[in-house]
Amino acid sequence: MDVIAELTSLIGADAVLTAPSDLDAVTEDWRGRYRGPALCLARPANAGQVADVVRCCAKHGVPVLPQGGNTSLCGGAVPSETGPAPVILSLTRMRAVRAIDPVNNTMEVEAGCVLATVQEAAAAAGRLYPVSLGAEGSCQIGGTIATNAGGTSVLRYGNTRENVLGLEVVLADGTIWSGLYGLRKNNTGYDLKHLFIGSEGTLGIITAATLKLHPLPTRHAVAWVGMASPEDALTLLTRVQERSAARLSAFEMINCLQLNLVVGHVPGRRSPIESEADWHVLIELSDNGSGEALDAELQAILEDAFADGLLSDAALASSEAQRHAMWEVRHSVSEANKKAGVGLTTDCAVPLSAAPAFIAGATAAVRALVPDLPVIVVAHLGDGNVHFIPFFTFDAWEAAASGDRDALAAALRHAVNDEAARLKGTFSAEHGVGRVQLAEMARYKPPAELALMRTVKQALDPQNILNPGRLLPPG
Ligand SMILES: Cc1cc2nc3c(=O)[nH]c(=O)nc-3n(C[C@H](O)[C@H](O)[C@H](O)COP(=O)(O)OP(=O)(O)OC[C@H]3O[C@@H](n4cnc5c(N)ncnc54)[C@H](O)[C@@H]3O)c2cc1C
């Protein structure tokens, strides 16, 4: 029996899809930049069936590519053009919210749950699942765990890694590891969940998770601020942290080009402030006390900053609709950039204090390669995570890259990432490595670390069938 016939006998004909119309959407990435053929799309209904699929693929020597919401920005979730075509394994039939324990502040969910569904279920129980990002309406909890996703609330609540207490994982030999602990303390040796968080589908298939919940803030104060420089933004961040401490839940910065692209390319988006500014910051405080007090607190901070010449303009959201509209602008950046041209997204993090120097140095470095090149900056500034994006209109990309586009893109990415490395930063903060950052792994990751990672991969997936060619560069 061939692999498709055997999979069909194991999980049913309606769960093994081979028609081009079923495969088109899952064989191309969100930006439409990467694509490759797949043998089929397998949609198991439970962990036992996931194990059946993995065992069957191992027997036939066929790669297994787990795919969540397919929102990866680094080509991690779609097949390659070359090499053996994989079975794409989708958990879209595994979407149950199994249990919420508001006393233990935990919830157990299947890995195919969409992130927004998880947030909503937690909120309905009066709790917060804090991981939040622009793709939350389509990315899956399994995908966010496999990439250790960050987003806009890391400053207060940490990355996905800090919000996962337990996992259920199907290993490369079909073993199901049931590690769905809901404990804050559990010192029983190696904490295995951390191996799988951020492993990008290369060590096991995450089928369920126990997530950490937090009190649901009932009040929010949100402001949009125009500023002259990243240095001023950093000064303002320090002030807000000193005065509002843990109530600060987001501090996001974009440059004016990014704002203009959002306003110009995403219907319904408007600049929250009227005057033009080179840099824009979204600040959010959240708490459970009175909304008026929170607004007053943020307003006082902004008035002092204005008096000190730190900001040129600011708007404090005065209604839920205004707060929502400000966040919509922030969450529309990837959509705008996809429509506007070719942005060579980078994903650096540097020590917070080095963020302004990084932005200045990276700008100079890319313009040494392409004079006057526009650059987009989207920063989760509170985390030191700066998406520095050399940007081409579609026409400019055609013209500038008439020779070798891949080489140009690689040179520009290296220029940015070298600057991060010089400032003791990283080239990969939250999106993962996928296939786009493989060359960077080889370039920046210390050989001893790469060797250790390969040892782990060899131990858990000796046949190299789980998402091969991702995360680990050929060695
Ligand atoms: C508009 C937009 C905004 C974004 N904003 C952010 C942001 O602010 N912060 C951020 O961190 N990311 C962001 N991203 C990137 C992306 O949304 C995240 O990386 C997300 O975590 C991917 O989830 P997914 O379910 O779509 O996974 P996919 O893209 O399907 O897969 C990502 C990787 O995880 C693996 N994988 C998926 N599911 C499983 C599983 N169950 N078990 C094992 N491996 C699995 C895949 O093989 C692949 O390697 C954004 C993307 C978009 C399109």
The ligand as a MOL file (V3000), in Angstrom:
LIG
                    3D

  0  0  0     0  0            999 V3000
M  V30 BEGIN CTAB
M  V30 COUNTS 53 58 0 0 0
M  V30 BEGIN ATOM
M  V30 1 C -0.4110 39.6550 10.2340 0
M  V30 2 C 0.6170 38.8690 11.0110 0
M  V30 3 C 1.1010 39.3810 12.2080 0
M  V30 4 C 2.0230 38.6570 12.9540 0
M  V30 5 N 2.4770 39.1810 14.1240 0
M  V30 6 C 3.3130 38.4580 14.8900 0
M  V30 7 C 3.7690 38.9720 16.1550 0
M  V30 8 O 3.4710 40.1040 16.5460 0
M  V30 9 N 4.5570 38.1790 16.9010 0
M  V30 10 C 4.9190 36.9140 16.4950 0
M  V30 11 O 5.6140 36.2300 17.2410 0
M  V30 12 N 4.5430 36.4330 15.2960 0
M  V30 13 C 3.7510 37.1540 14.4900 0
M  V30 14 N 3.3590 36.6680 13.2870 0
M  V30 15 C 3.8800 35.3620 12.8150 0
M  V30 16 C 2.9390 34.1610 13.0900 0
M  V30 17 O 1.6110 34.5690 13.2560 0
M  V30 18 C 3.3750 33.4270 14.3190 0
M  V30 19 O 4.6430 32.8470 14.0920 0
M  V30 20 C 2.4130 32.2930 14.7510 0
M  V30 21 O 2.8630 31.8020 15.9850 0
M  V30 22 C 2.3240 31.1470 13.7690 0
M  V30 23 O 1.1970 30.3320 14.0930 0
M  V30 24 P 0.4840 29.4100 13.0130 0
M  V30 25 O -0.5560 28.6100 13.7060 0
M  V30 26 O 0.0450 30.2000 11.8570 0
M  V30 27 O 1.6870 28.4600 12.6200 0
M  V30 28 P 2.2110 28.0670 11.1600 0
M  V30 29 O 2.6030 29.2830 10.4190 0
M  V30 30 O 1.2530 27.1650 10.5100 0
M  V30 31 O 3.5130 27.2340 11.5580 0
M  V30 32 C 4.6280 27.8570 12.1300 0
M  V30 33 C 5.6560 26.7790 12.5300 0
M  V30 34 O 5.1280 25.9800 13.5900 0
M  V30 35 C 5.0390 24.6080 13.2080 0
M  V30 36 N 3.7850 24.0870 13.7760 0
M  V30 37 C 2.5350 24.5760 13.5860 0
M  V30 38 N 1.6500 23.8790 14.3230 0
M  V30 39 C 2.3640 22.9350 14.9910 0
M  V30 40 C 2.0180 21.9020 15.9090 0
M  V30 41 N 0.7560 21.6920 16.3090 0
M  V30 42 N 3.0070 21.1200 16.3930 0
M  V30 43 C 4.3020 21.3020 16.0070 0
M  V30 44 N 4.6710 22.2610 15.1360 0
M  V30 45 C 3.7190 23.0600 14.6400 0
M  V30 46 C 5.0840 24.6050 11.6890 0
M  V30 47 O 5.6180 23.3960 11.1940 0
M  V30 48 C 5.9820 25.8090 11.4070 0
M  V30 49 O 7.3200 25.4170 11.5290 0
M  V30 50 C 2.4650 37.3900 12.4950 0
M  V30 51 C 1.9900 36.8960 11.2810 0
M  V30 52 C 1.0910 37.6270 10.5320 0
M  V30 53 C 0.5950 37.0430 9.2430 0
M  V30 END ATOM
M  V30 BEGIN BOND
M  V30 1 1 1 2
M  V30 2 1 2 3
M  V30 3 2 2 52
M  V30 4 2 3 4
M  V30 5 1 4 5
M  V30 6 1 4 50
M  V30 7 2 5 6
M  V30 8 1 6 7
M  V30 9 1 6 13
M  V30 10 2 7 8
M  V30 11 1 7 9
M  V30 12 1 9 10
M  V30 13 2 10 11
M  V30 14 1 10 12
M  V30 15 2 12 13
M  V30 16 1 13 14
M  V30 17 1 14 15
M  V30 18 1 14 50
M  V30 19 1 15 16
M  V30 20 1 16 17
M  V30 21 1 16 18
M  V30 22 1 18 19
M  V30 23 1 18 20
M  V30 24 1 20 21
M  V30 25 1 20 22
M  V30 26 1 22 23
M  V30 27 1 23 24
M  V30 28 2 24 25
M  V30 29 1 24 26
M  V30 30 1 24 27
M  V30 31 1 27 28
M  V30 32 2 28 29
M  V30 33 1 28 30
M  V30 34 1 28 31
M  V30 35 1 31 32
M  V30 36 1 32 33
M  V30 37 1 33 34
M  V30 38 1 33 48
M  V30 39 1 34 35
M  V30 40 1 35 36
M  V30 41 1 35 46
M  V30 42 1 36 37
M  V30 43 1 36 45
M  V30 44 2 37 38
M  V30 45 1 38 39
M  V30 46 1 39 40
M  V30 47 2 39 45
M  V30 48 1 40 41
M  V30 49 2 40 42
M  V30 50 1 42 43
M  V30 51 2 43 44
M  V30 52 1 44 45
M  V30 53 1 46 47
M  V30 54 1 46 48
M  V30 55 1 48 49
M  V30 56 2 50 51
M  V30 57 1 51 52
M  V30 58 1 52 53
M  V30 END BOND
M  V30 END CTAB
M  END
